[in-house]
Amino acid sequence: MRSKQTRNPARENLSLTLAISVLLLTLGSAHAPARVIISEIWPGGLPGEEASSDWIEITNLGPQTITNLDQWHIRDVPVPPTVPDGLWLSGGQLTGVPTLAPGESAVFLMSWDDVILDNLNPTLEEAIAAFHTLWGTANSDLKLGYTLDINGGGGPGLSRDGDTVILYDASLTGANIVDTQSFPVSNRASYIYNPAADTFGDLAVPGRFGAYNSLTASSTDSDLPAIASPGAIPEPATAGVLALLLALTVRRHPKEA
């Protein structure tokens, strides 16, 4: 004779809560709007000639692949309202990285025609080499691009005394801003996106959110390394949300004696 199993309401409620949570997160991800952010800005930060060009990092936090990223633009000042449609694209066009899948990050060198160390007016190839030397990324799978202005230069530069970065999409009929981030005075560390708080503006700290010390000094006037996290992908929040829901459910339905 088969014994009758005892129902465990706490376990049933826990299973139901987790199932609903997973379903809601899945549906939310499937219908979430596109979200591309400026996830890091490295504007140098110490006097003297920098060991790398200014650069920014862009991350795709949305559910869809961006397929025309090489038609997007960066500026450090807003587009004047009197500029005719299309002509405002004279800022820094993102070049070299045409696509960005969900969860991917890409770094773009800016103002690479400036002085890098003792190299006057370096070429793009020399600027890329200097970046890899400073950050040790030559053999990584980092997506690395650059910005171009309308005259073929390196796009807008960033001031160590504070500046703003404005990201525009590929629209030719107006200035569609995707993200805008500003930063104060820089001091050899980049400003980064904090995925735990979903905010921008933390100074990079070695060992946190993928940040680390550069392999060489950050400028000719310092022996100190630069600090940044080029290409590090922000941690997704999904696992954290599920863990929180699990903790709350277990606390609400403690294990029966």
TORRO-726819 format. One record per residue (C-alpha): residue number from 1; x, y, z. Coordinates in Angstrom, 3 decimals. Example, Ala and Ser with C-alpha at 12.3 -4.5 7.8 and 13.67 -1.06 7.14 Angstrom:
BEGIN
@fimar 1 | u 12.300 | v -4.500 | w 7.800
@fimar 2 | u 13.670 | v -1.060 | w 7.140
% end
This chain:
BEGIN
@fimar 1 | u 0.000 | v 0.000 | w 0.000
@fimar 2 | u 1.505 | v 3.367 | w -1.087
@fimar 3 | u 1.918 | v 5.805 | w 1.757
@fimar 4 | u 0.348 | v 9.213 | w 1.412
@fimar 5 | u 2.918 | v 11.990 | w 0.853
@fimar 6 | u 2.773 | v 15.010 | w 3.130
@fimar 7 | u 2.388 | v 18.353 | w 1.354
@fimar 8 | u 5.066 | v 20.941 | w 2.030
@fimar 9 | u 3.494 | v 24.376 | w 1.434
@fimar 10 | u 6.780 | v 26.191 | w 1.990
@fimar 11 | u 8.551 | v 24.167 | w -0.706
@fimar 12 | u 5.621 | v 24.540 | w -3.104
@fimar 13 | u 5.539 | v 28.311 | w -2.599
@fimar 14 | u 9.296 | v 28.518 | w -3.101
@fimar 15 | u 9.139 | v 26.578 | w -6.354
@fimar 16 | u 6.244 | v 28.685 | w -7.598
@fimar 17 | u 8.015 | v 31.933 | w -6.703
@fimar 18 | u 11.181 | v 30.910 | w -8.506
@fimar 19 | u 9.258 | v 29.750 | w -11.570
@fimar 20 | u 7.369 | v 33.047 | w -11.770
@fimar 21 | u 10.582 | v 35.022 | w -11.232
@fimar 22 | u 12.371 | v 33.227 | w -14.045
@fimar 23 | u 9.372 | v 33.695 | w -16.340
@fimar 24 | u 9.119 | v 37.430 | w -15.593
@fimar 25 | u 12.838 | v 37.964 | w -16.082
@fimar 26 | u 12.762 | v 36.065 | w -19.366
@fimar 27 | u 9.776 | v 37.989 | w -20.657
@fimar 28 | u 11.249 | v 41.254 | w -19.466
@fimar 29 | u 14.509 | v 40.560 | w -21.262
@fimar 30 | u 12.737 | v 39.578 | w -24.468
@fimar 31 | u 10.722 | v 42.805 | w -24.564
@fimar 32 | u 13.278 | v 45.133 | w -22.966
@fimar 33 | u 14.112 | v 48.260 | w -24.960
@fimar 34 | u 17.525 | v 48.730 | w -26.515
@fimar 35 | u 20.007 | v 50.141 | w -24.049
@fimar 36 | u 23.539 | v 51.144 | w -24.967
@fimar 37 | u 25.564 | v 53.075 | w -22.408
@fimar 38 | u 28.866 | v 54.862 | w -22.051
@fimar 39 | u 30.386 | v 52.489 | w -19.519
@fimar 40 | u 33.875 | v 53.971 | w -19.089
@fimar 41 | u 35.839 | v 57.147 | w -19.842
@fimar 42 | u 39.632 | v 57.446 | w -19.646
@fimar 43 | u 40.747 | v 61.048 | w -20.288
@fimar 44 | u 44.353 | v 60.654 | w -19.140
@fimar 45 | u 44.720 | v 62.353 | w -15.832
@fimar 46 | u 48.300 | v 63.400 | w -15.079
@fimar 47 | u 50.507 | v 66.210 | w -16.426
@fimar 48 | u 52.937 | v 65.388 | w -19.184
@fimar 49 | u 52.470 | v 63.412 | w -22.364
@fimar 50 | u 50.009 | v 60.579 | w -21.930
@fimar 51 | u 50.939 | v 56.956 | w -22.597
@fimar 52 | u 47.705 | v 56.376 | w -24.524
@fimar 53 | u 45.040 | v 58.301 | w -26.379
@fimar 54 | u 41.878 | v 59.351 | w -24.592
@fimar 55 | u 39.304 | v 56.584 | w -24.915
@fimar 56 | u 35.772 | v 55.639 | w -24.030
@fimar 57 | u 34.041 | v 52.307 | w -23.620
@fimar 58 | u 30.525 | v 51.548 | w -24.834
@fimar 59 | u 28.465 | v 48.586 | w -23.588
@fimar 60 | u 25.298 | v 47.039 | w -24.979
@fimar 61 | u 22.998 | v 46.250 | w -22.058
@fimar 62 | u 19.998 | v 45.644 | w -24.294
@fimar 63 | u 18.648 | v 42.370 | w -25.732
@fimar 64 | u 19.357 | v 43.126 | w -29.404
@fimar 65 | u 22.605 | v 43.307 | w -31.385
@fimar 66 | u 23.541 | v 46.783 | w -32.604
@fimar 67 | u 24.358 | v 46.282 | w -36.285
@fimar 68 | u 25.271 | v 49.822 | w -37.339
@fimar 69 | u 27.546 | v 51.007 | w -34.546
@fimar 70 | u 30.022 | v 52.314 | w -37.133
@fimar 71 | u 27.413 | v 54.953 | w -38.029
@fimar 72 | u 27.079 | v 56.251 | w -34.471
@fimar 73 | u 28.896 | v 59.363 | w -33.239
@fimar 74 | u 30.545 | v 60.851 | w -30.160
@fimar 75 | u 30.727 | v 64.533 | w -29.290
@fimar 76 | u 31.945 | v 66.424 | w -26.229
@fimar 77 | u 29.565 | v 69.350 | w -26.777
@fimar 78 | u 25.864 | v 69.227 | w -27.688
@fimar 79 | u 24.784 | v 69.599 | w -31.289
@fimar 80 | u 23.772 | v 73.226 | w -31.937
@fimar 81 | u 20.023 | v 73.444 | w -32.640
@fimar 82 | u 20.665 | v 75.485 | w -35.799
@fimar 83 | u 22.763 | v 72.814 | w -37.525
@fimar 84 | u 20.896 | v 71.314 | w -40.538
@fimar 85 | u 20.009 | v 67.632 | w -40.415
@fimar 86 | u 22.944 | v 65.398 | w -41.201
@fimar 87 | u 25.644 | v 68.094 | w -40.994
@fimar 88 | u 26.040 | v 67.608 | w -37.238
@fimar 89 | u 27.793 | v 64.317 | w -37.979
@fimar 90 | u 31.141 | v 66.139 | w -38.145
@fimar 91 | u 31.926 | v 64.937 | w -34.620
@fimar 92 | u 33.715 | v 61.689 | w -33.832
@fimar 93 | u 32.275 | v 58.831 | w -35.878
@fimar 94 | u 32.695 | v 55.425 | w -34.227
@fimar 95 | u 34.879 | v 53.380 | w -36.560
@fimar 96 | u 36.261 | v 49.858 | w -36.611
@fimar 97 | u 33.543 | v 48.084 | w -34.600
@fimar 98 | u 30.366 | v 47.722 | w -36.697
@fimar 99 | u 28.385 | v 45.441 | w -34.369
@fimar 100 | u 27.886 | v 45.093 | w -30.633
@fimar 101 | u 26.054 | v 42.033 | w -29.311
@fimar 102 | u 24.085 | v 41.980 | w -26.036
@fimar 103 | u 26.539 | v 42.111 | w -23.137
@fimar 104 | u 29.483 | v 43.166 | w -25.305
@fimar 105 | u 31.717 | v 46.170 | w -24.731
@fimar 106 | u 33.941 | v 48.064 | w -27.170
@fimar 107 | u 36.647 | v 50.663 | w -26.618
@fimar 108 | u 37.133 | v 53.634 | w -28.962
@fimar 109 | u 40.296 | v 55.712 | w -29.069
@fimar 110 | u 39.730 | v 59.462 | w -29.249
@fimar 111 | u 42.000 | v 62.287 | w -30.344
@fimar 112 | u 44.705 | v 59.846 | w -31.446
@fimar 113 | u 46.449 | v 62.517 | w -33.540
@fimar 114 | u 47.787 | v 64.198 | w -30.363
@fimar 115 | u 51.167 | v 63.561 | w -28.775
@fimar 116 | u 51.590 | v 60.122 | w -27.179
@fimar 117 | u 54.695 | v 59.988 | w -24.994
@fimar 118 | u 57.505 | v 61.336 | w -27.206
@fimar 119 | u 55.718 | v 60.478 | w -30.424
@fimar 120 | u 54.571 | v 63.668 | w -32.189
@fimar 121 | u 51.410 | v 63.293 | w -34.295
@fimar 122 | u 51.305 | v 59.495 | w -34.101
@fimar 123 | u 49.521 | v 57.502 | w -36.755
@fimar 124 | u 46.430 | v 55.477 | w -35.911
@fimar 125 | u 48.522 | v 52.291 | w -35.946
@fimar 126 | u 50.976 | v 53.816 | w -33.463
@fimar 127 | u 48.124 | v 54.973 | w -31.231
@fimar 128 | u 46.650 | v 51.461 | w -31.211
@fimar 129 | u 50.058 | v 49.988 | w -30.371
@fimar 130 | u 50.493 | v 52.472 | w -27.499
@fimar 131 | u 47.076 | v 51.518 | w -26.117
@fimar 132 | u 47.921 | v 47.802 | w -26.174
@fimar 133 | u 51.303 | v 48.475 | w -24.542
@fimar 134 | u 49.757 | v 50.454 | w -21.704
@fimar 135 | u 46.872 | v 48.074 | w -20.994
@fimar 136 | u 48.309 | v 44.719 | w -22.078
@fimar 137 | u 45.411 | v 43.934 | w -24.405
@fimar 138 | u 47.273 | v 42.995 | w -27.589
@fimar 139 | u 46.384 | v 39.297 | w -27.310
@fimar 140 | u 42.894 | v 39.710 | w -25.863
@fimar 141 | u 39.533 | v 39.601 | w -27.622
@fimar 142 | u 38.901 | v 43.260 | w -26.820
@fimar 143 | u 36.869 | v 45.086 | w -29.452
@fimar 144 | u 38.944 | v 48.179 | w -30.204
@fimar 145 | u 37.901 | v 50.982 | w -32.527
@fimar 146 | u 38.531 | v 54.696 | w -32.902
@fimar 147 | u 36.722 | v 57.938 | w -33.674
@fimar 148 | u 37.060 | v 59.990 | w -36.858
@fimar 149 | u 36.064 | v 63.584 | w -37.482
@fimar 150 | u 34.865 | v 64.899 | w -40.828
@fimar 151 | u 38.455 | v 65.718 | w -41.847
@fimar 152 | u 39.832 | v 62.276 | w -40.970
@fimar 153 | u 41.299 | v 63.330 | w -37.623
@fimar 154 | u 40.915 | v 61.545 | w -34.330
@fimar 155 | u 37.639 | v 63.031 | w -33.192
@fimar 156 | u 37.097 | v 65.093 | w -30.031
@fimar 157 | u 39.597 | v 64.972 | w -27.194
@fimar 158 | u 38.757 | v 64.911 | w -23.499
@fimar 159 | u 39.981 | v 67.405 | w -20.925
@fimar 160 | u 41.687 | v 66.274 | w -17.715
@fimar 161 | u 39.897 | v 69.168 | w -15.995
@fimar 162 | u 36.495 | v 67.577 | w -16.627
@fimar 163 | u 34.400 | v 67.102 | w -19.730
@fimar 164 | u 31.258 | v 65.543 | w -21.181
@fimar 165 | u 30.791 | v 62.646 | w -23.610
@fimar 166 | u 27.593 | v 62.486 | w -25.666
@fimar 167 | u 26.729 | v 59.348 | w -27.648
@fimar 168 | u 24.468 | v 59.718 | w -30.710
@fimar 169 | u 22.900 | v 56.956 | w -32.780
@fimar 170 | u 22.973 | v 56.651 | w -36.582
@fimar 171 | u 20.000 | v 58.908 | w -37.286
@fimar 172 | u 20.484 | v 61.264 | w -40.244
@fimar 173 | u 17.376 | v 63.301 | w -39.496
@fimar 174 | u 18.325 | v 64.682 | w -36.115
@fimar 175 | u 20.582 | v 64.402 | w -33.110
@fimar 176 | u 19.268 | v 61.365 | w -31.223
@fimar 177 | u 21.146 | v 61.135 | w -27.942
@fimar 178 | u 21.671 | v 57.586 | w -26.681
@fimar 179 | u 23.646 | v 58.407 | w -23.530
@fimar 180 | u 25.452 | v 61.348 | w -21.939
@fimar 181 | u 28.062 | v 61.182 | w -19.182
@fimar 182 | u 30.177 | v 63.864 | w -17.562
@fimar 183 | u 33.207 | v 63.583 | w -15.302
@fimar 184 | u 35.147 | v 65.951 | w -13.031
@fimar 185 | u 38.917 | v 66.388 | w -12.786
@fimar 186 | u 40.726 | v 63.175 | w -13.719
@fimar 187 | u 43.652 | v 61.703 | w -11.788
@fimar 188 | u 45.009 | v 58.697 | w -13.745
@fimar 189 | u 41.927 | v 56.544 | w -13.026
@fimar 190 | u 39.032 | v 56.125 | w -15.423
@fimar 191 | u 35.413 | v 56.836 | w -14.576
@fimar 192 | u 33.295 | v 53.699 | w -14.843
@fimar 193 | u 29.780 | v 52.306 | w -14.796
@fimar 194 | u 28.751 | v 50.619 | w -11.543
@fimar 195 | u 26.498 | v 47.665 | w -12.494
@fimar 196 | u 25.447 | v 47.048 | w -8.896
@fimar 197 | u 23.985 | v 50.544 | w -8.525
@fimar 198 | u 23.282 | v 51.087 | w -12.257
@fimar 199 | u 25.094 | v 54.435 | w -12.087
@fimar 200 | u 28.061 | v 56.068 | w -13.794
@fimar 201 | u 30.847 | v 58.036 | w -12.155
@fimar 202 | u 32.804 | v 55.700 | w -9.885
@fimar 203 | u 36.571 | v 56.024 | w -10.097
@fimar 204 | u 38.183 | v 52.776 | w -11.211
@fimar 205 | u 39.756 | v 50.822 | w -8.361
@fimar 206 | u 42.035 | v 47.812 | w -9.015
@fimar 207 | u 40.147 | v 44.569 | w -8.418
@fimar 208 | u 36.682 | v 46.132 | w -8.643
@fimar 209 | u 34.473 | v 45.726 | w -11.716
@fimar 210 | u 37.439 | v 44.409 | w -13.721
@fimar 211 | u 39.741 | v 47.405 | w -13.145
@fimar 212 | u 43.503 | v 46.945 | w -12.905
@fimar 213 | u 46.801 | v 48.857 | w -12.958
@fimar 214 | u 48.298 | v 49.521 | w -16.369
@fimar 215 | u 51.529 | v 47.772 | w -17.336
@fimar 216 | u 53.497 | v 51.013 | w -17.673
@fimar 217 | u 53.348 | v 54.541 | w -16.244
@fimar 218 | u 50.393 | v 56.646 | w -17.314
@fimar 219 | u 52.412 | v 59.666 | w -18.497
@fimar 220 | u 55.926 | v 61.030 | w -18.941
@fimar 221 | u 55.670 | v 63.033 | w -15.701
@fimar 222 | u 54.744 | v 60.160 | w -13.419
@fimar 223 | u 55.882 | v 56.699 | w -12.373
@fimar 224 | u 52.331 | v 55.800 | w -11.353
@fimar 225 | u 50.259 | v 53.395 | w -13.443
@fimar 226 | u 46.903 | v 54.272 | w -14.912
@fimar 227 | u 43.812 | v 52.475 | w -13.585
@fimar 228 | u 40.948 | v 51.304 | w -15.796
@fimar 229 | u 38.971 | v 48.277 | w -16.996
@fimar 230 | u 39.041 | v 48.432 | w -20.817
@fimar 231 | u 36.678 | v 45.880 | w -22.306
@fimar 232 | u 35.465 | v 44.458 | w -18.996
@fimar 233 | u 31.791 | v 43.545 | w -19.352
@fimar 234 | u 29.562 | v 44.764 | w -16.501
@fimar 235 | u 28.056 | v 41.909 | w -14.502
@fimar 236 | u 24.424 | v 41.150 | w -15.416
@fimar 237 | u 21.837 | v 41.874 | w -12.768
@fimar 238 | u 19.697 | v 38.779 | w -13.463
@fimar 239 | u 21.581 | v 36.457 | w -11.125
@fimar 240 | u 21.454 | v 39.042 | w -8.361
@fimar 241 | u 17.712 | v 39.496 | w -8.728
@fimar 242 | u 17.098 | v 35.753 | w -8.557
@fimar 243 | u 19.334 | v 35.433 | w -5.506
@fimar 244 | u 17.426 | v 38.211 | w -3.755
@fimar 245 | u 14.065 | v 36.631 | w -4.578
@fimar 246 | u 15.324 | v 33.286 | w -3.315
@fimar 247 | u 16.583 | v 34.796 | w -0.075
@fimar 248 | u 13.315 | v 36.623 | w 0.550
@fimar 249 | u 11.248 | v 33.505 | w -0.168
@fimar 250 | u 13.321 | v 31.246 | w 2.083
@fimar 251 | u 13.135 | v 33.816 | w 4.858
@fimar 252 | u 9.371 | v 34.027 | w 4.478
@fimar 253 | u 8.976 | v 30.219 | w 4.450
@fimar 254 | u 11.572 | v 28.779 | w 6.864
@fimar 255 | u 12.303 | v 25.099 | w 6.747
@fimar 256 | u 9.785 | v 23.167 | w 8.745
@fimar 257 | u 11.034 | v 21.006 | w 11.606
% end
